[in-house]
Amino acid sequence: MIVGIPKEIKNNENRVGMTPSGVTELIRRGHQVLVQHTAGEGSGFVDAEYATVGAKIVPAIEDVYAKADLIVKVKEPIAPEYPLVRKGQVLFTYFHFACEEELTHAMLNSGAVCIAYETVERDDRSLPLLIPMSEVAGRMAVQNGAYYLQKTKGGKGKLMAGVPGVKPARVLVLGGGTVGEAAARIAAGMGAEVTIADVSLPRLKQLAAELPANVHTLYSSEHNIRRELPTTDVVIGSVLIPGDAAPKLITRDMLKIMERGTVLVDVAIDQGGCFETSHPTTHSEPIYEIDGIVHYAVANIPGAVPNTSTIALTNATLRYALALADKGWQQACRDDCALARGVNMAEGKCTYEAVAKVWDLDYTPLVL
């Protein structure tokens, strides 16, 4: 099979779909790999590293899409890429269709097979291809929250850890999944007073047992969230419903009960955001203010640390990419129900129910 790795063209997206190490494994199995010129440079992998392991370096993104049977990338295609996607071509990447209507229709019209990293789901409900980037995003959410808490950046002017005689900052984490747990650990490690909220009592019990003593658990309800907000300095939004739009846990009117300079970090922005006042931002323009509340809603947070992120992502995706290349997408999905759940679109039909509901599309169950 011909596998293509294009250069990411989303704003400040420096990750690449696969490391040279991953490419080596594909080539060892007899596949041809096309890597766009400079695709890996942002992650610290130069063309020569790919060429050394046997990849063919091609000059333009058009060359990758025109020849590859399987496209492996990081982020969803954006408008300039839509015309390049071919009928029957397999795209393996993060899509987040539930918050991108234009992308949804473009991919349906293309007739491509779209396998979304974020909906590859094991029987135990775990999301193996979302976990590595969630871990990165959770850690970075706290770093960014601490940074924008500085007065010179629009925040309250508080140090996360405080100092002897001065209380630390208070951090509220909404969602006890991978992102939330990672965020709570980092915030606790920085010395903040942390509260993590979730609707699952078994999960809260687990977090209470495993997280540091300066992390407190809270049942997530509107009433409880409202009680926390007036004295909270940083809110990390990390709620996820696989493949569906995120619920709005912080509404516009709640901004009025927060102190000016409070920082909201919406890690769920890829799925539409869990704050009503959120809209996607970029690494070049990461924040905006509403009613004196700082909003950070970068849609590709891990893209700021592309070397770490690309290696972690390839570690998780490689086994699935190898299966797709070795067997073809249909047989690979027959053999692995987790991968089959990742198929959001196939040959012009929406095969993921949550996406179909969001955009009022006909839902066609995947038949293999």
C-alpha positions as CSV (number, residue, x, y, z in Angstrom):
1,M,0.0,0.0,0.0
2,I,1.1,3.6,-0.5
3,V,1.0,5.5,2.7
4,G,1.1,9.3,2.7
5,I,2.2,11.7,5.4
6,P,1.4,15.3,4.5
7,K,2.7,18.4,6.2
8,E,0.1,19.8,8.7
9,I,-1.1,23.2,7.5
10,K,-3.4,24.2,10.4
11,N,-2.2,27.3,12.3
12,N,0.9,26.6,14.3
13,E,0.5,22.8,14.0
14,N,4.0,21.5,14.2
15,R,3.3,17.8,14.8
16,V,3.5,15.3,12.0
17,G,1.5,12.1,11.4
18,M,4.4,9.7,12.0
19,T,8.0,9.6,13.2
20,P,10.8,8.1,11.2
21,S,10.6,5.1,13.6
22,G,7.0,4.5,12.6
23,V,7.8,4.9,8.9
24,T,10.5,2.2,9.3
25,E,8.0,-0.3,10.4
26,L,5.7,0.4,7.4
27,I,8.6,0.0,5.0
28,R,9.8,-3.2,6.6
29,R,6.4,-4.7,5.8
30,G,6.7,-3.8,2.1
31,H,4.7,-0.6,2.0
32,Q,5.7,2.6,0.2
33,V,5.7,5.8,2.3
34,L,5.5,9.3,0.8
35,V,6.5,12.1,3.1
36,Q,5.9,15.7,2.1
37,H,9.1,17.9,2.1
38,T,9.7,19.4,5.6
39,A,6.6,17.6,7.1
40,G,8.6,16.5,10.1
41,E,10.8,19.6,10.7
42,G,8.5,21.2,13.2
43,S,8.7,18.1,15.4
44,G,12.5,17.8,15.0
45,F,12.6,15.2,12.2
46,V,14.3,16.3,9.1
47,D,13.7,14.9,5.6
48,A,17.0,13.0,5.7
49,E,15.8,10.9,8.6
50,Y,12.8,9.8,6.6
51,A,14.8,9.2,3.5
52,T,17.4,7.1,5.4
53,V,14.7,4.6,6.5
54,G,13.4,4.4,2.9
55,A,10.6,6.9,2.6
56,K,10.2,8.9,-0.6
57,I,10.3,12.7,0.0
58,V,7.8,14.5,-2.3
59,P,7.7,18.2,-2.9
60,A,4.1,19.2,-2.4
61,I,1.0,18.2,-0.4
62,E,-0.8,17.6,-3.7
63,D,1.7,14.8,-4.5
64,V,0.9,13.0,-1.2
65,Y,-2.9,13.1,-1.7
66,A,-2.8,12.2,-5.3
67,K,-0.8,9.0,-4.9
68,A,-1.5,7.7,-1.4
69,D,-4.1,5.1,-0.5
70,L,-3.8,5.8,3.2
71,I,-3.2,9.3,4.6
72,V,-1.9,9.4,8.1
73,K,-2.0,12.8,9.7
74,V,-2.5,14.6,13.0
75,K,-5.3,17.2,12.5
76,E,-8.4,17.2,10.4
77,P,-8.0,18.4,6.8
78,I,-8.8,22.1,6.4
79,A,-10.4,23.9,3.4
80,P,-7.3,23.9,1.1
81,E,-7.1,20.1,1.5
82,Y,-10.8,19.3,0.8
83,P,-10.4,19.1,-3.0
84,L,-7.4,16.9,-2.6
85,V,-9.2,14.0,-0.8
86,R,-10.2,11.3,-3.2
87,K,-13.1,8.8,-3.2
88,G,-12.1,5.5,-1.5
89,Q,-9.0,7.1,0.1
90,V,-8.5,6.3,3.8
91,L,-7.8,9.2,6.1
92,F,-6.6,8.3,9.6
93,T,-6.4,11.4,11.8
94,Y,-8.2,13.4,14.5
95,F,-11.4,14.7,12.9
96,H,-13.8,16.0,15.7
97,F,-16.7,16.1,13.2
98,A,-19.2,17.1,15.8
99,C,-18.0,20.7,15.9
100,E,-17.0,21.1,12.2
101,E,-20.1,21.1,9.9
102,E,-18.2,22.3,6.8
103,L,-15.6,19.6,7.3
104,T,-18.3,17.0,7.8
105,H,-20.0,17.7,4.5
106,A,-16.7,18.0,2.7
107,M,-15.6,14.6,3.8
108,L,-19.0,13.1,3.0
109,N,-18.9,14.6,-0.5
110,S,-15.4,13.3,-1.1
111,G,-16.4,9.7,-0.6
112,A,-13.3,9.0,1.5
113,V,-13.1,6.6,4.4
114,C,-12.6,8.7,7.5
115,I,-11.2,7.0,10.6
116,A,-11.1,9.3,13.6
117,Y,-8.4,8.8,16.2
118,E,-10.8,10.2,18.9
119,T,-13.5,7.5,18.4
120,V,-11.3,4.4,18.2
121,E,-12.7,2.8,21.3
122,R,-12.0,-0.4,23.1
123,D,-14.7,-2.6,24.7
124,D,-13.8,-1.1,28.1
125,R,-14.7,2.4,26.7
126,S,-11.1,3.6,26.7
127,L,-9.9,5.7,23.9
128,P,-6.3,4.6,23.1
129,L,-5.6,7.2,20.4
130,L,-7.0,10.1,22.4
131,I,-5.2,9.2,25.7
132,P,-1.6,10.3,24.7
133,M,-2.7,13.7,23.5
134,S,-5.1,14.1,26.4
135,E,-2.2,13.5,28.8
136,V,-0.2,16.2,27.0
137,A,-3.2,18.6,26.8
138,G,-4.0,18.2,30.5
139,R,-0.4,18.9,31.6
140,M,-0.2,21.9,29.3
141,A,-3.6,23.3,30.3
142,V,-2.2,23.9,33.8
143,Q,1.0,25.4,32.4
144,N,-1.0,27.8,30.3
145,G,-3.4,28.6,33.1
146,A,-0.5,29.5,35.4
147,Y,1.0,31.7,32.7
148,Y,-2.1,33.7,32.0
149,L,-2.9,34.0,35.7
150,Q,0.0,36.6,35.7
151,K,-1.2,40.2,35.9
152,T,0.8,41.1,32.8
153,K,-1.2,38.5,30.9
154,G,-4.6,39.6,32.0
155,G,-4.9,37.4,35.1
156,K,-5.3,38.1,38.8
157,G,-1.5,38.2,39.4
158,K,-1.4,35.1,41.5
159,L,1.4,32.5,41.8
160,M,0.0,29.0,41.5
161,A,2.0,27.7,44.5
162,G,1.8,30.8,46.6
163,V,4.6,31.3,49.1
164,P,5.0,30.8,52.9
165,G,2.3,33.0,54.4
166,V,0.4,33.4,51.2
167,K,-2.3,30.9,50.0
168,P,-1.8,29.2,46.7
169,A,-4.1,29.6,43.7
170,R,-7.3,27.6,43.5
171,V,-7.9,25.4,40.4
172,L,-11.2,23.8,39.4
173,V,-10.9,20.9,37.0
174,L,-14.2,19.9,35.2
175,G,-14.0,16.3,34.1
176,G,-12.2,13.4,35.7
177,G,-11.0,11.7,32.6
178,T,-7.4,11.5,31.2
179,V,-7.2,15.3,30.7
180,G,-8.7,16.1,34.0
181,E,-6.5,13.7,36.0
182,A,-3.3,14.9,34.2
183,A,-4.3,18.5,34.9
184,A,-5.1,17.9,38.6
185,R,-1.7,16.1,39.1
186,I,0.3,18.9,37.5
187,A,-1.7,21.7,39.3
188,A,-1.2,19.8,42.6
189,G,2.4,19.3,41.9
190,M,2.7,23.1,41.4
191,G,1.3,23.6,44.9
192,A,-2.2,24.8,43.9
193,E,-5.4,23.9,45.8
194,V,-7.2,21.7,43.4
195,T,-10.8,20.6,43.1
196,I,-11.7,18.0,40.4
197,A,-15.4,17.5,39.5
198,D,-17.1,14.6,37.7
199,V,-20.5,12.9,37.6
200,S,-19.1,9.4,38.2
201,L,-18.9,8.5,41.9
202,P,-16.7,5.5,41.2
203,R,-14.3,7.7,39.3
204,L,-14.3,10.3,42.0
205,K,-13.5,7.6,44.6
206,Q,-10.6,6.4,42.4
207,L,-9.3,9.9,42.0
208,A,-9.6,10.6,45.7
209,A,-7.5,7.5,46.4
210,E,-4.8,8.1,43.8
211,L,-4.3,11.9,43.6
212,P,-2.2,14.0,46.1
213,A,-3.7,15.3,49.3
214,N,-4.2,18.8,47.9
215,V,-6.7,17.5,45.4
216,H,-10.3,17.4,46.5
217,T,-13.1,15.7,44.6
218,L,-16.6,17.2,43.9
219,Y,-19.7,15.8,42.3
220,S,-20.3,17.8,39.2
221,S,-23.6,19.7,39.2
222,E,-24.5,23.3,38.2
223,H,-25.1,24.1,41.8
224,N,-21.8,22.9,43.0
225,I,-19.9,24.5,40.1
226,R,-21.6,27.9,40.8
227,R,-20.5,27.6,44.5
228,E,-16.9,27.1,43.5
229,L,-16.5,29.8,40.8
230,P,-16.4,33.0,43.0
231,T,-13.2,31.8,44.7
232,T,-11.6,29.9,41.8
233,D,-8.6,31.3,39.9
234,V,-8.2,28.8,37.1
235,V,-10.9,26.6,35.5
236,I,-9.8,23.7,33.3
237,G,-12.6,22.4,31.1
238,S,-11.9,18.8,30.2
239,V,-15.3,17.1,29.7
240,L,-15.5,14.6,26.8
241,I,-18.4,12.7,25.2
242,P,-16.7,10.5,22.6
243,G,-17.5,11.8,19.1
244,D,-20.2,14.2,20.3
245,A,-20.3,17.9,21.2
246,A,-19.1,18.8,24.7
247,P,-21.7,19.9,27.2
248,K,-21.7,23.6,28.2
249,L,-20.8,23.5,31.9
250,I,-19.9,27.2,32.3
251,T,-22.6,29.5,31.0
252,R,-22.3,33.1,30.0
253,D,-24.1,34.3,33.2
254,M,-21.6,32.4,35.3
255,L,-18.9,34.8,34.2
256,K,-20.5,37.5,36.4
257,I,-19.9,35.5,39.6
258,M,-16.1,35.1,38.9
259,E,-13.4,37.6,39.9
260,R,-11.9,39.6,37.0
261,G,-8.7,37.9,35.9
262,T,-10.0,34.4,36.4
263,V,-8.5,32.1,33.6
264,L,-10.7,29.6,31.7
265,V,-8.8,26.9,29.8
266,D,-11.1,25.0,27.5
267,V,-9.4,21.7,26.6
268,A,-12.7,20.5,25.1
269,I,-12.7,23.1,22.4
270,D,-12.0,20.4,19.7
271,Q,-15.4,19.1,20.5
272,G,-17.1,22.5,20.6
273,G,-15.9,23.5,24.1
274,C,-17.5,23.1,27.5
275,F,-17.8,26.9,28.2
276,E,-20.6,28.7,26.5
277,T,-18.4,31.7,25.8
278,S,-15.6,29.6,24.2
279,H,-14.6,29.8,20.6
280,P,-11.4,28.3,19.0
281,T,-8.2,30.2,19.2
282,T,-4.7,29.6,17.9
283,H,-1.2,29.4,19.3
284,S,-0.5,32.8,17.6
285,E,-3.6,34.4,19.3
286,P,-4.4,32.1,22.1
287,I,-6.6,34.2,24.4
288,Y,-9.4,36.7,24.5
289,E,-11.4,38.3,27.4
290,I,-15.1,38.5,28.0
291,D,-16.3,40.4,31.1
292,G,-12.8,40.5,32.4
293,I,-12.5,36.7,32.3
294,V,-9.5,35.3,30.3
295,H,-10.4,32.5,27.9
296,Y,-7.7,30.2,26.5
297,A,-9.2,27.9,23.8
298,V,-6.5,26.7,21.5
299,A,-7.8,23.8,19.5
300,N,-4.5,22.0,19.1
301,I,-2.8,22.5,22.5
302,P,-0.3,19.6,22.1
303,G,0.9,21.2,18.9
304,A,3.0,23.5,21.0
305,V,5.2,20.6,22.1
306,P,5.4,18.7,18.8
307,N,8.4,16.6,19.5
308,T,6.9,15.0,22.6
309,S,3.4,14.9,21.0
310,T,4.5,13.3,17.7
311,I,6.5,10.5,19.4
312,A,3.6,9.8,21.9
313,L,1.0,9.8,19.1
314,T,3.0,7.5,16.8
315,N,3.5,5.1,19.8
316,A,-0.3,4.8,20.0
317,T,-1.4,5.0,16.3
318,L,1.3,2.8,14.7
319,R,-0.3,-0.6,15.4
320,Y,-3.5,0.6,13.8
321,A,-1.8,2.2,10.8
322,L,0.1,-1.1,10.2
323,A,-3.1,-3.0,10.3
324,L,-4.8,-0.6,7.8
325,A,-1.8,-0.8,5.5
326,D,-1.4,-4.6,5.8
327,K,-5.0,-5.6,5.5
328,G,-6.9,-2.8,4.0
329,W,-9.4,-0.8,6.1
330,Q,-12.3,-3.2,5.9
331,Q,-10.4,-6.3,7.0
332,A,-8.6,-4.4,9.6
333,C,-11.9,-3.2,11.0
334,R,-13.4,-6.7,10.9
335,D,-10.4,-7.9,12.9
336,D,-10.5,-5.1,15.5
337,C,-13.8,-3.7,16.7
338,A,-12.0,-0.8,18.4
339,L,-10.8,0.4,15.0
340,A,-14.2,-0.2,13.4
341,R,-15.7,2.2,16.0
342,G,-13.3,4.8,14.6
343,V,-14.9,4.8,11.2
344,N,-17.0,8.0,11.1
345,M,-17.6,8.1,7.3
346,A,-17.3,5.6,4.5
347,E,-18.1,6.1,0.8
348,G,-20.3,9.1,1.3
349,K,-22.2,7.8,4.3
350,C,-22.1,8.9,7.9
351,T,-21.4,5.8,10.0
352,Y,-21.0,7.4,13.4
353,E,-24.4,8.0,15.1
354,A,-23.3,10.9,17.3
355,V,-22.0,12.9,14.4
356,A,-25.2,12.2,12.4
357,K,-27.4,13.5,15.2
358,V,-25.4,16.7,15.6
359,W,-25.7,17.7,12.0
360,D,-29.1,16.0,11.3
361,L,-27.6,13.5,8.8
362,D,-28.8,10.1,7.8
363,Y,-27.0,7.5,9.9
364,T,-25.8,4.3,8.2
365,P,-24.4,1.6,10.5
366,L,-21.1,0.3,9.3
367,V,-21.3,-3.0,7.5
368,L,-18.1,-4.8,6.9
